[in-house]
Amino acid sequence: MNQRYPFYLLCSAIFLAMIFAGCKKVDQELKKDPLATIDDCRITNMTYLYQQDSIKVNIEYNKWGDPSRVRQSQTGTGHPDGVFWYNNKRQLTDYIGLYDDNFFEFWHQYAYDKKGRVVADTVYFWGTVVNGAPDVYYDVAVVTYDYDQYERIVHTAQTWYAIPDNPLHTYYTYDAVGNLVLPGVVYDNKPCMHRTSRIWMFIDRNYSLNNGYATAWHDTGLPSHYTLSSTGGQFAGYYYGALAQINYDCKGKLPKDYTAF
C-alpha cells in the first residue's frame, strides 16, 4: 500500500532539511575557528562621509597585523581617531577615541577571563589624558559580556556608575547562515569586512559571515561602500554617515560566493 503525504508536509520536510544542512555547514566551519579572519586582506583606508564633510581615514597595524591606529583627516564628535593598545598576549587592553594628545571621547579598558575572553569593559566618556590614563572624565560605565558556544557576544549589560540599579541589556542572535539578526536587514553572500580582523568583530559586536550594509563591492567581494547606522551598521564603533572608497591590502583571492569559510 502506497502512503501519500500532503503537499505542505513534503514542502516543510524539504525546507527543514535545507535549514539543518545549512546549520551543519556553518556549525562545522565555526567550530574550526569561531573567530576566523580573512588573513589575506586588511582594510587600509576609506572615506568617511559625514553631513557635508568628506573625511579621509587611514588604518595602521602593528607587527601582528592587529589595528593600532585609525587616523582621520578631520576628527569630531562621533568620529575621533582610534588608538589600540595590546598586551604581550595580543589581547586588546585599551581602545581610545582620541581627539588629540589631551582629550578623548571614549576610553575602553578591558578585563579578561581564563579563556582569554573580555568579560568586563570599563568605559570612560569625555575626559582628558593625564600620564597616559583617563582623567577628569564626564561619566563612566561598566559593560559585562556573555558569549555563545562559538565565542560570539550574545549579551551585554552596561551599568552606569550614576545609576547602578538600571543596567542596559542588549542581546545579539545569529541566523542559520551565521549572520547577526537585525530587523529588515538583508545580507549579501560576500565576505564581511569585519572578518578582516578579530578586533573589528569584537568592537562592533558583529561576527557575521556576510555584509548587511554594503552597497558596492570590489572584485574580491569585499565591500567598497558601506552604510553606517546605530542599529548594526557600525565600523570601529562609529555609527554616523557612511563609508566610501574602502580599500584593502589583499595577498590572495577570495571566493565570490562566501557562505562559509
Beta strands, then each sheet from edge to edge (+ up, - down):
strand 1: 41-50
strand 2: 53-61
strand 3: 67-72
strand 4: 81-86
strand 5: 92-98
strand 6: 103-112
strand 7: 118-130
strand 8: 133-135
strand 9: 139-147
strand 10: 153-160
strand 11: 163-171
strand 12: 214-217
strand 13: 223-227
strand 14: 242-250
sheet 1: 8+ 7- 6+ 5- 4+ 3- 2+ 1- 14+ 13- 12+
sheet 2: 8+ 7- 9+ 10- 11+
end
